[in-house]
Amino acid sequence: MSDTFIHEIPLRTTPHDAAVLDTRLDAARQLYNACLRESLRRLDLMRESKQFQTARKIPKGKLRNAAYKVAHNQHQFQEYSLHAFAAITKNACWIGVHLDINTVQKIASRAFAATEQHAYGGRGRPRFKRFGWLTSVEGKSNNMGIRWRDNHVVWSGLKLQPLFDLKDKHGLEAHALSSRLKYLRLVKRTDSSEARWSVQLVLDGTPHQKSKNTISDYTCGLDIGPSTIAAVGEDDALLAQFCSEVVQPWKEIMREQRAQDRSRRATNPDNYNTNGTVKKGSRKWHRSNRYKKRQDRIAECQRKLAATRKKQHGELCNKILSLGKIIKTEKLSYKSFQKNFGRSVAVRAPGMFVDLLTRKAANAGGTVEEQNTRTTKLSQTCICGRVEKKPLKQRHHACACGAEAQRDLFSGFLAKHCENHILDIRQAKNAWPAAEPLLRRAMSRLQETASRGPMPASFGLSRRQSRSPVKNGSILIKVADVVAVRREPRRDVGLAVRTPWL
C-alpha cells in the first residue's frame, strides 16, 4: 500500500448547495444505519451457528481459520456481500435518487469495518448514528461519484468552488495539487453555529515539509507526564508545559450546564418524577431557544479547544522531531492516566499526541520506540545503577554519585539509552558529562519563562519562581486566571448566568 496524506480545502457553497448536501448527508446516515443493522444481524446469526461454535473449539492454526471462513461465507458476513445489500437498499427507496453507487459502497464498507472491529474485540458494539452525527461522506476513486474536475468538486449535478490559499507561502497547497489524487471526502463542520463544508483530497505520497521544521537524524529520549513533557536529544533538551494554551473553563461550562438543566426541567415538567428523577420509558423533550443557544456556546467552546489542542500537538511534534526522528519513550497506560489525572488528560490528550508523533516520525523515516516501564524503571534509576523509588512530589533527581537534574529531563535522558526494553547503564554514564549542560540549559530557559506567568509545580521550581501561593510539597499548582472576572450580583435561581468567556 502506497503512502497517503490528506490536504483539506474549504468550499464556497450557496444555500442551494448546502441544502442538497445536507439531504445527501442524511441519506448517507440512514443508509449507514441500515447497513450497520444488517451487518450486526449477520454477526449475531453467525455466532449462534453450529459451524462457528465448532470452529471455536479447534486449536489455533490454519484449520481453525478455514473453519471460521466457512462460517463467514455461510452467513455472508463479508464486505462485498454488504455492498450488494446496500445497492439493493438504495434502489428500493428514495436514497437511490441522492447517492451514487460508489458512495453507497463506501458507506457499506464503513459500517462493515465498525462491525468487524467489534467482532474481533477491537471495540465495543457500534451504535447507530442519529440525526446530525454523520459529518462526512467519501468516494472510492476520482473516476465516478465525488470527483475533482478542473479545480472544482463535481458530484451528481453539484459543482462546488474551493477556496484556494492564494498566498500559500509554504507551498503546501501547490505540493498537494501536484500529487496524484486517490479520492475525495466531503466534511461538514459547525463553526460559530454556522455550517461550513470542506473537501479533503486524499493524495498519494508524503506531505510537504516546511522549511522551518527541520528533522534531525539523531536519537531522542521522551518523557510524557500529565501536564509536562521533556525531550532530550544530542544537541539540545526541551522541558515545557503540555498544551499550555489549552485552558479548559470548567466552572463556566458547569454553570452553563446547570442553567441548561434548569431550563430542561422547566420546559418538560411531565418527564420528571416528584423526587426529581427522570421518568422511565419513551419521552418527548422540548428545548427552549435559550437552551439551544447555550448548547451552541458550549459546542463552540469545545471546538476552539480542540482546534488549539491539535495546533499545539503539531507544533510540539515538530520540536521533538528537530531533536531526533528516532524517539524512545516509556510505554504508558493512558487508561491509568485517565483514572488518576482525568481532567489533565481530557485537556491535553497525551494518547492522541503519541499517535500523531508516531505518524509524523514514520513520514520522516524515523520510529517511536516504546520501552517497558517494569524493566527500565527510568524514574527510579540513576546512571550509577542505583534504583530508588521517589514520591511524586520529588521533582529533582539527586544521587550520591553526583548526578543531579530535573526528574522529567533525567528520565528523558535515560530513555534515550534504552534498547529492547533494557536500560544501558554504561552508555548513559558515558554520555552524562555531555548531556548535563543541555539539561541545565533547558532548566535555565524554563526559569526565564517562569518570570512571565504561573508554572505547574511538576517542573520543580521553587515557590517564588512558580509564583503560586501553594506550598512546595504539592503535586500540582493550580494556575490562576490571568484576566480578572467581574462578579455579578446574585440573581434568581430560575435565571441563567451568562458567561462572558463563552
C-alpha positions as CSV (number, residue, x, y, z in Angstrom):
1,M,0.0,0.0,0.0
2,S,1.4,3.4,-1.0
3,D,1.9,6.4,1.3
4,T,-1.1,8.6,1.7
5,F,-1.7,12.1,3.0
6,I,-4.6,14.5,3.2
7,H,-5.0,18.1,2.2
8,E,-8.1,20.0,3.2
9,I,-9.6,23.0,1.3
10,P,-12.7,24.9,2.4
11,L,-15.6,25.2,-0.1
12,R,-17.8,28.1,-1.2
13,T,-21.4,26.8,-1.0
14,T,-24.6,28.6,-1.9
15,P,-27.8,28.0,0.1
16,H,-29.0,25.6,-2.6
17,D,-25.7,23.7,-2.5
18,A,-25.9,23.4,1.3
19,A,-29.5,22.2,1.2
20,V,-28.6,19.5,-1.4
21,L,-25.5,18.4,0.6
22,D,-27.5,18.2,3.8
23,T,-30.1,16.0,2.1
24,R,-27.4,13.7,0.7
25,L,-25.6,13.5,4.1
26,D,-28.8,12.5,5.9
27,A,-29.5,9.9,3.2
28,A,-25.9,8.5,3.8
29,R,-26.7,8.4,7.5
30,Q,-29.8,6.4,7.1
31,L,-28.1,4.0,4.7
32,Y,-25.2,3.6,7.1
33,N,-27.7,2.7,9.9
34,A,-29.4,0.1,7.6
35,C,-26.0,-1.4,6.7
36,L,-24.9,-1.5,10.3
37,R,-28.1,-3.2,11.4
38,E,-27.7,-5.8,8.7
39,S,-24.0,-6.5,9.5
40,L,-24.8,-6.8,13.2
41,R,-27.6,-9.2,12.4
42,R,-25.4,-11.4,10.3
43,L,-22.7,-11.3,13.0
44,D,-25.2,-12.5,15.7
45,L,-26.5,-15.3,13.5
46,M,-23.0,-16.4,12.7
47,R,-22.0,-16.5,16.3
48,E,-25.1,-18.6,17.1
49,S,-24.5,-21.1,14.4
50,K,-23.1,-24.6,15.0
51,Q,-20.3,-24.1,12.4
52,F,-19.0,-21.1,14.4
53,Q,-19.2,-22.9,17.8
54,T,-17.3,-25.9,16.3
55,A,-14.6,-23.6,14.9
56,R,-14.1,-22.1,18.4
57,K,-13.1,-25.4,19.8
58,I,-10.4,-26.1,17.2
59,P,-6.9,-25.2,18.3
60,K,-5.4,-22.1,16.7
61,G,-4.0,-22.6,13.2
62,K,-4.9,-22.9,9.6
63,L,-7.6,-25.5,10.2
64,R,-9.4,-23.1,12.6
65,N,-9.1,-20.2,10.2
66,A,-10.6,-22.3,7.4
67,A,-13.5,-23.2,9.7
68,Y,-14.1,-19.5,10.5
69,K,-14.0,-18.7,6.8
70,V,-16.7,-21.3,6.1
71,A,-18.9,-19.7,8.9
72,H,-18.4,-16.3,7.4
73,N,-19.3,-17.4,3.9
74,Q,-22.3,-19.3,5.2
75,H,-23.8,-16.2,6.8
76,Q,-22.4,-13.7,4.2
77,F,-20.5,-11.8,6.9
78,Q,-18.3,-10.2,4.2
79,E,-17.7,-6.7,3.0
80,Y,-18.7,-7.3,-0.6
81,S,-21.9,-9.1,0.4
82,L,-22.8,-6.0,2.4
83,H,-22.1,-3.9,-0.8
84,A,-24.8,-5.9,-2.6
85,F,-27.2,-5.3,0.3
86,A,-26.5,-1.6,0.3
87,A,-27.1,-1.4,-3.5
88,I,-30.5,-3.2,-3.2
89,T,-31.5,-1.0,-0.3
90,K,-30.7,2.3,-2.0
91,N,-32.5,1.3,-5.2
92,A,-35.6,0.3,-3.3
93,C,-36.2,3.7,-1.7
94,W,-35.6,7.5,-2.1
95,I,-31.9,7.2,-1.2
96,G,-31.1,6.0,-4.7
97,V,-32.0,9.4,-6.1
98,H,-29.4,11.2,-4.0
99,L,-26.4,8.8,-3.7
100,D,-24.3,7.1,-6.4
101,I,-23.1,3.5,-6.2
102,N,-19.5,4.4,-5.3
103,T,-20.6,6.4,-2.3
104,V,-23.0,3.7,-1.3
105,Q,-20.3,1.1,-1.4
106,K,-18.0,3.2,0.7
107,I,-20.8,3.7,3.3
108,A,-21.3,0.0,3.4
109,S,-17.6,-0.6,3.9
110,R,-17.6,1.9,6.8
111,A,-20.4,0.1,8.5
112,F,-18.8,-3.3,8.0
113,A,-15.4,-2.1,9.3
114,A,-17.1,-1.0,12.6
115,T,-18.8,-4.4,12.9
116,E,-15.7,-6.3,12.1
117,Q,-13.7,-4.4,14.8
118,H,-16.4,-5.3,17.2
119,A,-16.3,-9.0,16.1
120,Y,-12.6,-9.3,16.7
121,G,-12.7,-7.5,20.1
122,G,-11.1,-4.2,18.9
123,R,-14.0,-2.1,20.1
124,G,-17.5,-2.2,21.7
125,R,-20.7,-2.8,19.8
126,P,-21.1,0.1,17.3
127,R,-24.1,2.4,17.7
128,F,-26.5,3.8,15.2
129,K,-26.0,7.4,14.2
130,R,-28.8,9.8,15.0
131,F,-29.6,13.0,13.0
132,G,-26.5,15.2,12.7
133,W,-24.0,12.7,13.8
134,L,-22.7,11.7,10.4
135,T,-20.5,14.5,9.2
136,S,-18.6,13.1,6.2
137,V,-19.1,11.2,3.0
138,E,-16.4,10.0,0.6
139,G,-16.0,8.3,-2.8
140,K,-14.0,5.3,-3.9
141,S,-12.0,6.9,-6.7
142,N,-11.7,10.0,-8.8
143,N,-13.4,8.4,-11.8
144,M,-17.0,8.3,-10.6
145,G,-19.2,9.8,-7.9
146,I,-17.5,12.6,-6.0
147,R,-14.8,13.8,-8.4
148,W,-12.2,16.6,-8.8
149,R,-12.5,18.2,-12.3
150,D,-10.9,21.5,-13.4
151,N,-10.2,22.6,-9.8
152,H,-13.8,22.0,-8.8
153,V,-15.7,19.4,-6.8
154,V,-18.3,17.7,-9.0
155,W,-20.9,15.4,-7.6
156,S,-24.2,14.4,-9.4
157,G,-25.1,17.9,-10.7
158,L,-23.3,19.9,-8.0
159,K,-20.3,22.0,-8.8
160,L,-18.5,23.3,-5.7
161,Q,-15.9,26.0,-5.8
162,P,-12.9,25.5,-3.5
163,L,-11.4,28.5,-1.6
164,F,-7.7,28.2,-2.5
165,D,-4.9,29.8,-0.4
166,L,-3.7,32.5,-2.8
167,K,-0.6,33.2,-0.7
168,D,0.5,29.6,0.1
169,K,3.8,30.9,1.5
170,H,5.0,27.4,2.5
171,G,4.0,25.7,-0.8
172,L,1.7,23.2,0.9
173,E,-1.2,23.6,-1.4
174,A,0.9,23.6,-4.5
175,H,2.5,20.3,-3.4
176,A,-0.9,18.8,-2.7
177,L,-2.4,19.8,-6.1
178,S,0.6,18.4,-7.9
179,S,0.3,15.0,-6.3
180,R,-1.8,12.1,-7.6
181,L,-5.4,12.2,-6.3
182,K,-6.9,8.9,-5.0
183,Y,-10.4,10.0,-3.9
184,L,-12.3,12.9,-2.2
185,R,-14.1,13.3,1.1
186,L,-16.6,16.0,1.9
187,V,-16.7,17.1,5.5
188,K,-19.3,19.2,7.3
189,R,-18.3,21.2,10.4
190,T,-20.0,23.7,12.7
191,D,-18.1,26.9,13.3
192,S,-19.7,29.7,15.4
193,S,-23.1,28.0,15.0
194,E,-22.7,28.1,11.2
195,A,-22.3,25.0,9.0
196,R,-19.2,25.0,6.8
197,W,-18.2,22.5,4.2
198,S,-14.7,21.5,3.1
199,V,-13.2,18.9,0.8
200,Q,-10.3,16.6,1.8
201,L,-8.1,15.5,-1.0
202,V,-6.7,12.0,-0.2
203,L,-3.4,12.0,-2.1
204,D,-0.7,9.6,-3.0
205,G,2.8,10.4,-1.5
206,T,4.1,12.2,1.6
207,P,3.1,15.6,2.9
208,H,5.2,18.7,2.2
209,Q,7.8,19.5,4.8
210,K,8.0,23.2,5.8
211,S,11.5,24.7,5.6
212,K,11.3,25.9,9.2
213,N,10.6,22.4,10.5
214,T,14.0,20.6,10.4
215,I,14.3,16.9,11.2
216,S,17.3,15.5,13.0
217,D,18.7,12.1,12.3
218,Y,19.8,11.5,15.9
219,T,18.0,9.6,18.7
220,C,15.8,11.5,21.1
221,G,14.5,10.5,24.6
222,L,11.0,11.5,25.6
223,D,9.2,11.6,28.9
224,I,5.4,12.4,28.9
225,G,3.6,13.5,32.0
226,P,0.0,14.6,32.7
227,S,0.9,18.3,32.4
228,T,4.6,18.4,31.3
229,I,6.7,16.9,28.6
230,A,10.5,16.5,28.4
231,A,12.7,15.6,25.4
232,V,16.5,15.2,25.3
233,G,18.4,15.0,22.1
234,E,22.1,15.1,21.1
235,D,22.4,18.9,20.9
236,D,19.5,20.2,22.9
237,A,16.9,19.4,25.5
238,L,13.3,20.5,26.0
239,L,11.1,20.9,29.1
240,A,7.7,22.5,28.5
241,Q,4.1,22.6,29.6
242,F,2.0,20.1,27.7
243,C,-0.5,22.1,25.6
244,S,-0.2,25.3,27.7
245,E,-2.6,27.3,25.6
246,V,-5.5,24.8,26.1
247,V,-7.2,26.1,29.2
248,Q,-10.5,24.4,29.9
249,P,-13.1,26.7,31.5
250,W,-14.5,24.1,33.8
251,K,-16.5,26.5,36.0
252,E,-18.0,28.4,33.1
253,I,-19.1,25.2,31.3
254,M,-20.6,23.7,34.5
255,R,-22.5,27.0,35.1
256,E,-24.0,26.8,31.6
257,Q,-24.8,23.1,32.0
258,R,-26.7,23.8,35.3
259,A,-28.6,26.5,33.5
260,Q,-29.5,24.0,30.8
261,D,-30.7,21.5,33.4
262,R,-33.0,24.1,34.9
263,S,-34.3,25.1,31.5
264,R,-34.9,21.5,30.6
265,R,-36.8,20.8,33.8
266,A,-38.9,23.9,33.4
267,T,-40.0,23.1,29.8
268,N,-40.5,19.4,30.4
269,P,-42.2,19.0,33.8
270,D,-44.1,15.9,32.8
271,N,-40.9,14.0,32.1
272,Y,-39.7,14.0,35.8
273,N,-40.9,12.3,38.9
274,T,-41.8,14.1,42.1
275,N,-38.4,13.3,43.6
276,G,-36.6,15.0,40.6
277,T,-35.6,11.8,38.7
278,V,-36.3,11.2,35.0
279,K,-39.3,9.0,34.3
280,K,-38.7,5.7,32.6
281,G,-39.9,5.0,29.1
282,S,-40.1,6.9,25.8
283,R,-40.4,10.7,26.3
284,K,-40.5,13.7,24.1
285,W,-38.3,16.6,25.1
286,H,-38.9,20.2,24.4
287,R,-35.9,22.6,24.3
288,S,-36.3,26.3,24.5
289,N,-34.4,28.8,22.3
290,R,-32.2,29.8,25.2
291,Y,-31.3,26.2,25.8
292,K,-30.2,25.8,22.2
293,K,-28.1,29.0,22.4
294,R,-26.3,27.7,25.5
295,Q,-25.8,24.4,23.8
296,D,-24.2,26.2,20.8
297,R,-22.0,28.2,23.1
298,I,-20.7,25.1,24.8
299,A,-20.1,23.4,21.4
300,E,-18.2,26.4,20.1
301,C,-16.0,26.5,23.2
302,Q,-15.2,22.8,22.8
303,R,-14.5,23.3,19.1
304,K,-12.0,26.0,19.8
305,L,-10.3,24.0,22.5
306,A,-10.0,21.0,20.1
307,A,-8.5,23.2,17.4
308,T,-6.0,24.7,19.8
309,R,-5.0,21.3,21.1
310,K,-4.5,20.0,17.5
311,K,-2.3,23.0,16.7
312,Q,-0.2,22.6,19.8
313,H,0.2,18.9,19.2
314,G,1.6,19.6,15.8
315,E,4.0,22.3,17.0
316,L,5.3,20.0,19.8
317,C,5.8,17.1,17.4
318,N,7.9,19.3,15.1
319,K,10.0,20.4,18.0
320,I,10.7,16.9,19.1
321,L,11.5,15.8,15.6
322,S,14.0,18.6,15.4
323,L,15.8,16.8,18.3
324,G,15.7,13.4,16.7
325,K,13.5,11.3,14.5
326,I,14.2,8.0,16.4
327,I,12.2,8.7,19.5
328,K,12.4,6.4,22.6
329,T,9.8,6.7,25.4
330,E,8.1,4.7,28.1
331,K,5.1,2.6,27.2
332,L,2.4,4.3,29.3
333,S,-1.1,3.2,30.2
334,Y,-3.3,6.2,29.2
335,K,-6.3,4.5,30.8
336,S,-4.4,4.7,34.1
337,F,-3.7,8.4,33.3
338,Q,-7.4,8.9,32.8
339,K,-8.2,7.4,36.2
340,N,-5.5,9.3,38.1
341,F,-5.3,12.6,36.2
342,G,-8.7,12.7,34.5
343,R,-9.0,16.4,33.9
344,S,-5.5,16.9,32.7
345,V,-5.8,14.0,30.2
346,A,-9.2,15.4,29.0
347,V,-7.5,18.8,28.3
348,R,-4.1,17.6,26.8
349,A,-4.9,14.2,25.3
350,P,-1.4,12.5,25.6
351,G,-2.5,9.3,23.8
352,M,-3.6,11.3,20.7
353,F,-0.3,13.2,20.8
354,V,1.7,9.9,20.8
355,D,-0.3,8.7,17.8
356,L,0.4,11.9,15.9
357,L,4.1,11.8,16.8
358,T,4.2,8.2,15.6
359,R,2.7,9.1,12.2
360,K,5.0,12.1,11.8
361,A,8.1,10.2,12.7
362,A,7.2,7.4,10.2
363,N,6.7,10.0,7.5
364,A,10.1,11.4,8.3
365,G,11.8,8.0,8.1
366,G,12.0,7.5,11.9
367,T,10.2,5.5,14.6
368,V,8.7,5.8,18.0
369,E,10.0,3.0,20.2
370,E,8.1,2.4,23.5
371,Q,10.0,0.8,26.3
372,N,8.6,-1.4,29.1
373,T,8.4,0.6,32.3
374,R,8.8,-2.5,34.5
375,T,12.2,-3.3,33.1
376,T,13.6,0.2,32.5
377,K,12.4,2.0,35.7
378,L,13.5,5.3,34.3
379,S,12.1,7.5,37.1
380,Q,13.8,5.4,39.8
381,T,17.2,4.6,38.2
382,C,20.5,6.6,38.3
383,I,23.5,6.4,36.0
384,C,25.4,4.7,38.7
385,G,23.0,1.8,38.7
386,R,21.2,2.7,41.9
387,V,17.4,2.2,41.9
388,E,15.4,4.1,44.4
389,K,11.6,4.9,44.4
390,K,10.7,8.6,44.6
391,P,7.5,10.1,45.7
392,L,5.6,12.1,43.1
393,K,6.2,15.4,44.8
394,Q,10.0,14.9,44.5
395,R,10.7,16.7,41.2
396,H,14.5,16.7,41.2
397,H,16.8,13.7,40.9
398,A,19.8,13.9,43.2
399,C,22.2,10.9,43.8
400,A,25.3,10.5,46.0
401,C,27.3,9.8,42.8
402,G,26.9,13.5,41.9
403,A,24.2,13.2,39.2
404,E,21.6,15.8,39.7
405,A,18.9,17.0,37.3
406,Q,15.2,17.7,36.9
407,R,13.2,14.5,37.2
408,D,11.4,14.5,33.8
409,L,14.6,15.7,31.9
410,F,16.6,12.9,33.6
411,S,14.0,10.3,32.6
412,G,14.1,11.5,29.1
413,F,17.9,11.3,29.1
414,L,17.8,7.7,30.3
415,A,15.0,6.8,27.8
416,K,17.4,7.8,25.0
417,H,19.8,4.9,26.1
418,C,17.2,2.1,26.2
419,E,17.3,-0.7,23.8
420,N,14.9,-3.7,23.6
421,H,13.3,-2.7,26.9
422,I,16.6,-2.6,28.8
423,L,18.5,0.5,30.0
424,D,22.2,0.6,29.1
425,I,23.7,2.0,32.3
426,R,27.2,2.1,30.9
427,Q,26.2,4.0,27.8
428,A,24.2,6.5,29.8
429,K,27.1,7.0,32.2
430,N,29.5,7.8,29.4
431,A,27.0,10.2,27.8
432,W,26.1,12.1,31.0
433,P,29.0,14.7,31.0
434,A,27.9,15.9,27.6
435,A,24.2,15.8,28.4
436,E,24.3,17.6,31.8
437,P,24.9,21.1,30.3
438,L,21.9,20.5,28.0
439,L,19.6,19.7,30.9
440,R,20.8,22.7,32.9
441,R,20.3,25.0,29.9
442,A,16.7,23.7,29.5
443,M,16.0,24.5,33.2
444,S,17.5,28.0,32.8
445,R,15.2,28.7,29.9
446,L,12.3,27.4,31.9
447,Q,13.2,29.7,34.8
448,E,13.3,32.7,32.5
449,T,9.8,31.8,31.2
450,A,8.5,31.3,34.8
451,S,9.1,35.1,35.4
452,R,6.3,35.8,32.9
453,G,3.5,33.8,34.5
454,P,2.5,30.9,36.7
455,M,4.0,27.4,36.2
456,P,2.9,24.0,37.3
457,A,4.6,22.6,40.4
458,S,5.6,19.5,38.4
459,F,8.5,21.5,36.9
460,G,10.2,21.5,40.3
461,L,10.7,25.3,40.5
462,S,10.7,27.0,43.8
463,R,7.7,28.7,45.3
464,R,8.9,32.1,44.3
465,Q,9.7,31.0,40.7
466,S,6.4,29.3,40.2
467,R,4.5,32.3,41.6
468,S,2.0,30.2,43.3
469,P,0.6,30.5,46.9
470,V,0.5,26.7,47.3
471,K,3.2,25.1,49.4
472,N,6.3,23.5,47.8
473,G,5.2,19.9,48.6
474,S,2.1,19.9,46.4
475,I,1.8,17.7,43.4
476,L,0.2,20.2,41.2
477,I,-0.2,24.0,41.4
478,K,-3.4,25.4,40.0
479,V,-2.8,28.2,37.6
480,A,-4.8,31.3,38.4
481,D,-6.9,33.1,35.9
482,V,-4.9,35.8,34.2
483,V,-7.9,38.0,33.5
484,A,-10.0,39.0,36.5
485,V,-13.7,38.3,36.1
486,R,-16.2,40.8,37.5
487,R,-18.6,39.1,39.9
488,E,-22.2,39.7,39.1
489,P,-24.8,40.2,41.8
490,R,-26.8,37.1,42.8
491,R,-29.9,36.5,40.7
492,D,-32.9,34.4,40.9
493,V,-32.3,30.6,40.6
494,G,-34.5,30.4,37.5
495,L,-32.4,32.8,35.5
496,A,-29.2,31.6,33.8
497,V,-26.0,33.5,34.4
498,R,-24.4,34.3,31.0
499,T,-20.7,33.7,30.9
500,P,-18.7,36.4,29.1
501,W,-15.9,33.9,28.2
502,L,-18.4,31.6,26.3
